[in-house]
Amino acid sequence: MQPIDDPAAARRAFVFAAALAPLASWAQTAASPGTPLRLIVPFTPGTGIDLIARTVGPKLGERLGRPVVVDNRAGASGNIGTEAVVRAPANGGTLLVSVNTLVMNRSLYPQLPFDPVKDLQPVALTSWGQLLLVANPSAGWRTAGDLLRDAKAQPGRINYASPGVGTPHHLSMELFKSINKVFLTHIPYRGTAPALTDLLGGQVPLMFLPIHVALPHVRSGKLLALGIGSEKRHPLLPQVPTLAEAKAGDVHVAMWYGIFAPKGTPADDVQRINRELQGILGLPEVRTAFETQGMDPATSTPDEFRRLVEQDADRWAALIKAQGITAE
């Protein structure tokens, strides 16, 4: 054995240690095959995001050969669950299932201790969801044009509901207001359920709702759909015009849903999860589960999803600034 002060031996020991260092670091951070994959949903059970996680999760676990746990971390408009993923080890063991609220929060909460766009790695788009502009029939509007006529005649006199400040429902109406140059008064609620209750009861006449939430009430006649905020009509309600067709502006407010990983997650892990998700989203039973809830399955590469997220962040940031919207 050579003595420790042998320069050649010291150099060889250093090279050996340097070679082992990345392996040691990987061993500390890499998730073992038997470790459960956590899908964090930053909202309560029963939401569209939760449906995605619980539909896709078991199939993803089967394909990856590891158990999957859906973890609902609701609160602070999704920021609590999002931060849990941002702070998680970037080892492929934790993923976020989210919606475009993620990028809206970036501008609504400028003091966040993380950047929901820069500090997450987009993995895959999973689906699109549509929003309907709906009204209580007692308001007397039969079309979006009727609403705009009254809104222009009575600035600020017409109220609209949302599940809370900064939700897609809220910002969609703000975009509608901006495009049509009308003033409607925002009444924020603590969640969709109480807002919908008051909408059905006539205490508030108007709001944007996801198609799967509005559908039974539109079909029963308890709500009237004035238009859909997308580029084309939806098969579930083919008689409802787009807002552009209803002469209410080119209002596109479709919600994207997707899956993210912590920043720094190895590219091989991201690519593998993306490939498996593309296969899962093509399964007939998955498509049916999504479509019955008014969501349209969609896929993308990680880079395509990243570009969508960045463009949407800029789009909503411009609206939030122009309308002076704050989260308080």
ABEGO torsion letter per residue (X at the ends): XBBAABAAAAAAAAAAAAAAAAAAAAAAABBBAABBBBBBBABBBGBAAAAAAAAAAAAAAAAAGBBBBBBBBBEGGGAAAAAAAAABBBAGABBBBBBAAAAAAAAABAABABBAAAABBBABBABBBBBBBBBBAAAGBABAAAAAAAAAABBGABBBBBAEBGBAAAAAAAAAAAAAGBBBBBBBBBEAAAAAAAAAAGABABBBBBAAAAAAAAAAGABBBAEBBBABBBAABAABBBAAAAGAEBBBABBBBBBBBBBGBBAAAAAAAAAAAAAAAABAAAAAAAAAAGBBBBBBBAAAAAAAAAAAAAAAAAAAAAAGBBAX
